[in-house]
């Protein structure tokens, strides 16, 4: 009786082992496959907020689109490779040839990404990013007889003559920019930011949109808040812009111009 029990146990174990050998395991991710949905999605190096700031700071609103009053959001699809580079950049839903081309240029010139992971392996992922083109009030481009000069600044940037006897709006040959680059400017803002006590107590955070003018000497003037948060955050955003280091002014035909800018001041607890 005892030997029969041992034999039966042995058969059961053999059957379990055979079943385990034939049980299907989840397939490993294909080396060339592009995934739309993954366990750990790809993200821009530096985070999504910094990536959005890059897009806003480097956007060049096409002059023809501005003249025609064309605005909209271009959805750009692309593949984040396993190396973090961006490839196969395409427009999903066209808005206009000029805006579509600028959106593709922006994405291609952007920073690298941290690649996606699926089943503990680095994989290729398809990502879609919306690039919005919105003209600020009073936006305009100059049309001269026989030529159209493209606007080479962001959607909110309007270049104006630095001389009162020449009030015409022109497109700069070189747009204004912070000394040391945009990232250096945002680093300065973060380092010198004084989070208002009232906002901290109320746990208010967000983005204050500030408009200002970069004068021909590089100083920042005429700062005003376009999108308010309250609780002292608006005043702190204005203080930061007013006390910020000088910028490199825009130039037109070798001469400095004053230029209007809109930038976000981010507050995070």
C-alpha positions as CSV (number, residue, x, y, z in Angstrom):
1,X,0.0,0.0,0.0
2,X,2.8,2.3,0.9
3,X,4.6,1.7,-2.4
4,X,1.4,2.4,-4.4
5,X,1.1,5.8,-2.7
6,X,4.6,6.7,-3.6
7,X,4.1,5.7,-7.2
8,X,0.9,7.8,-7.4
9,X,2.7,10.8,-5.9
10,X,5.5,10.4,-8.4
11,X,3.0,10.4,-11.3
12,X,1.3,13.6,-10.0
13,X,4.7,15.4,-9.7
14,X,5.7,14.2,-13.2
15,X,2.4,15.6,-14.6
16,X,2.9,18.9,-12.8
17,X,6.4,19.2,-14.1
18,X,5.3,18.5,-17.7
19,X,2.5,21.1,-17.4
20,X,5.0,23.6,-16.1
21,X,7.4,23.0,-19.0
22,X,4.6,23.6,-21.5
23,X,3.1,26.6,-19.8
24,X,3.4,29.7,-22.0
25,X,5.5,32.5,-20.6
26,X,4.8,36.2,-21.6
27,X,6.8,36.9,-24.7
28,X,9.7,39.3,-24.4
29,X,9.3,42.7,-26.1
30,X,10.5,42.6,-29.7
31,X,13.6,44.6,-30.4
32,X,12.0,46.5,-33.3
33,X,8.4,46.8,-32.1
34,X,7.1,50.3,-31.4
35,X,4.7,50.3,-28.4
36,X,1.8,52.7,-27.9
37,X,1.1,51.6,-24.4
38,X,3.9,50.5,-22.0
39,X,4.3,49.9,-18.3
40,X,6.8,52.8,-17.9
41,X,6.2,55.5,-20.5
42,X,9.0,57.6,-22.0
43,X,9.5,61.0,-20.5
44,X,11.6,64.1,-21.6
45,X,15.0,64.4,-19.8
46,X,14.4,67.1,-17.2
47,X,10.7,66.4,-16.9
48,X,7.5,67.5,-18.7
49,X,7.4,71.0,-17.3
50,X,11.0,71.8,-18.5
51,X,10.1,70.3,-21.8
52,X,7.1,72.5,-22.1
53,X,9.3,75.5,-21.3
54,X,11.7,74.5,-24.0
55,X,8.9,74.4,-26.6
56,X,7.5,77.8,-25.5
57,X,11.0,79.4,-25.5
58,X,12.1,78.1,-28.8
59,X,8.9,78.3,-30.8
60,X,9.1,80.6,-33.9
61,X,5.7,81.7,-35.1
62,X,5.8,81.6,-38.9
63,X,5.3,85.1,-40.4
64,X,2.8,83.9,-43.1
65,X,0.6,82.2,-40.6
66,X,0.7,85.2,-38.3
67,X,-0.3,87.5,-41.2
68,X,-3.2,85.3,-42.0
69,X,-4.3,85.0,-38.3
70,X,-3.8,81.2,-38.3
71,X,-3.7,79.6,-34.9
72,X,-4.2,76.1,-33.6
73,X,-2.7,73.0,-32.0
74,X,-0.5,70.7,-34.1
75,X,-0.4,67.1,-32.8
76,X,3.0,65.7,-33.5
77,X,3.6,61.9,-33.3
78,X,7.1,60.5,-33.0
79,X,9.0,57.5,-31.8
80,X,11.3,57.6,-28.8
81,X,14.1,55.2,-29.5
82,X,15.8,53.0,-26.9
83,X,18.7,55.5,-27.0
84,X,16.3,58.4,-26.0
85,X,16.5,60.0,-29.4
86,X,13.4,61.1,-31.4
87,X,12.7,59.6,-34.7
88,X,9.9,59.3,-37.4
89,X,8.4,62.7,-36.5
90,X,5.0,63.2,-38.2
91,X,2.0,65.5,-37.9
92,X,-1.2,63.6,-37.0
93,X,-3.7,66.3,-37.9
94,X,-2.4,69.1,-40.1
95,X,-3.3,72.7,-39.2
96,X,-1.4,74.6,-41.9
97,X,1.9,73.9,-43.8
98,X,3.8,76.6,-41.9
99,X,2.6,75.6,-38.4
100,X,3.0,71.9,-39.2
101,X,6.6,72.5,-40.3
102,X,7.5,74.6,-37.3
103,X,6.0,72.0,-34.9
104,X,8.1,69.3,-36.5
105,X,11.2,71.5,-36.3
106,X,10.5,72.1,-32.6
107,X,10.2,68.4,-31.7
108,X,13.3,67.4,-33.7
109,X,15.4,70.1,-32.0
110,X,14.2,69.2,-28.5
111,X,16.1,67.4,-25.7
112,X,16.5,63.7,-25.5
113,X,14.0,61.5,-23.7
114,X,14.3,58.8,-21.0
115,X,13.2,55.8,-23.0
116,X,10.2,53.6,-22.1
117,X,10.3,50.3,-20.3
118,X,8.1,47.3,-20.8
119,X,8.4,44.0,-18.9
120,X,11.6,45.3,-17.4
121,X,13.2,46.0,-20.8
122,X,13.9,49.2,-22.7
123,X,11.6,49.5,-25.7
124,X,10.6,51.9,-28.4
125,X,7.5,54.0,-27.8
126,X,5.2,56.1,-30.0
127,X,4.5,59.5,-28.3
128,X,2.1,62.3,-29.3
129,X,2.8,65.9,-28.2
130,X,0.5,68.8,-28.9
131,X,2.3,72.0,-30.0
132,X,0.0,75.1,-29.6
133,X,0.3,78.3,-31.7
134,X,-1.6,81.2,-30.1
135,X,-1.0,84.8,-31.1
136,X,-0.9,87.4,-28.3
137,X,-3.2,90.5,-28.7
138,X,-1.7,92.9,-31.2
139,X,0.6,90.3,-32.8
140,X,1.6,91.4,-36.3
141,X,4.3,90.9,-38.9
142,X,5.7,93.4,-41.3
143,X,4.9,93.2,-45.0
144,X,7.2,95.2,-47.1
145,X,6.7,95.8,-50.8
146,X,7.9,92.8,-52.7
147,X,9.0,90.8,-49.6
148,X,7.7,89.1,-46.5
149,X,10.0,88.7,-43.6
150,X,9.3,85.7,-41.4
151,X,8.8,86.2,-37.7
152,X,11.6,84.3,-36.0
153,X,10.4,84.6,-32.4
154,X,7.8,82.8,-30.3
155,X,4.1,83.3,-30.6
156,X,4.1,86.0,-27.9
157,X,7.1,87.9,-29.1
158,X,6.6,91.2,-31.0
159,X,9.7,93.1,-32.0
160,X,9.4,96.9,-31.9
161,X,11.8,99.6,-33.0
162,X,14.0,101.1,-30.3
163,X,13.8,104.5,-31.9
164,X,10.7,106.7,-31.4
165,X,11.1,108.2,-34.8
166,X,10.8,104.7,-36.3
167,X,7.7,103.1,-34.7
168,X,7.2,100.4,-37.3
169,X,7.0,96.8,-36.0
170,X,9.7,94.7,-37.6
171,X,10.9,91.1,-37.3
172,X,14.4,90.8,-35.7
173,X,17.3,89.2,-37.4
174,X,18.3,87.8,-34.0
175,X,15.6,87.4,-31.3
176,X,16.3,88.4,-27.7
177,X,17.5,85.7,-25.3
178,X,18.8,85.5,-21.7
179,X,22.5,85.8,-21.2
180,X,23.8,82.2,-20.9
181,X,20.6,80.8,-22.5
182,X,17.0,80.1,-21.4
183,X,17.9,77.3,-19.0
184,X,20.3,79.6,-17.2
185,X,17.5,82.2,-16.8
186,X,15.1,79.6,-15.3
187,X,17.8,78.4,-13.0
188,X,18.3,81.9,-11.8
189,X,14.5,82.3,-11.2
190,X,14.4,79.1,-9.2
191,X,17.4,80.0,-7.1
192,X,16.1,83.5,-6.3
193,X,12.4,82.7,-5.9
194,X,10.9,83.5,-2.5
195,X,7.8,81.5,-2.1
196,X,5.1,83.7,-0.5
197,X,4.0,82.5,3.0
198,X,0.3,82.8,2.3
199,X,0.6,80.7,-0.9
200,X,2.7,78.1,1.0
201,X,0.1,77.9,3.8
202,X,-2.7,77.5,1.3
203,X,-0.6,75.0,-0.7
204,X,-1.1,77.0,-3.9
205,X,1.2,76.3,-6.7
206,X,1.2,76.7,-10.5
207,X,2.4,78.9,-13.3
208,X,2.2,82.8,-13.5
209,X,2.4,84.0,-17.0
210,X,4.4,87.3,-17.1
211,X,4.7,89.7,-20.1
212,X,7.7,92.1,-20.2
213,X,9.8,94.0,-22.6
214,X,13.5,93.4,-23.2
215,X,14.8,96.9,-23.9
216,X,17.6,97.7,-26.4
217,X,20.1,97.8,-23.5
218,X,19.0,94.3,-22.3
219,X,17.0,95.5,-19.3
220,X,13.6,94.0,-18.5
221,X,10.8,96.5,-18.1
222,X,7.0,96.9,-18.3
223,X,6.4,93.6,-16.5
224,X,2.7,92.6,-16.0
225,X,0.9,89.4,-15.1
226,X,-1.3,87.8,-17.8
227,X,-2.4,84.8,-15.8
228,X,-2.8,85.3,-12.1
229,X,-2.6,82.8,-9.2
230,X,-3.0,85.2,-6.2
231,X,-1.8,84.7,-2.7
232,X,1.3,86.7,-3.3
233,X,2.6,84.6,-6.2
234,X,1.8,87.3,-8.8
235,X,3.8,89.9,-7.0
236,X,6.7,87.5,-6.5
237,X,6.7,86.7,-10.2
238,X,6.9,90.4,-11.1
239,X,9.7,90.9,-8.5
240,X,11.7,88.2,-10.1
241,X,11.3,89.5,-13.6
242,X,12.1,93.1,-12.5
243,X,15.2,92.1,-10.7
244,X,16.4,89.5,-13.2
245,X,19.8,89.9,-15.0
246,X,19.9,91.7,-18.3
247,X,19.2,89.8,-21.5
248,X,20.9,90.0,-24.9
249,X,18.7,92.4,-26.9
250,X,17.1,91.5,-30.2
251,X,18.8,93.0,-33.3
252,X,17.6,94.1,-36.7
253,X,20.2,95.0,-39.4
254,X,22.9,95.1,-36.7
255,X,21.0,97.5,-34.4
256,X,19.4,96.5,-31.0
257,X,15.6,96.5,-30.7
258,X,13.3,96.2,-27.8
259,X,11.2,93.0,-27.8
260,X,8.1,91.9,-26.0
261,X,8.2,88.5,-24.3
262,X,5.9,86.2,-22.3
263,X,7.4,83.6,-20.0
264,X,6.0,81.4,-17.2
265,X,7.2,81.7,-13.7
266,X,6.7,78.3,-12.1
267,X,5.9,77.8,-8.4
268,X,6.1,74.3,-6.9
269,X,5.9,73.2,-3.3
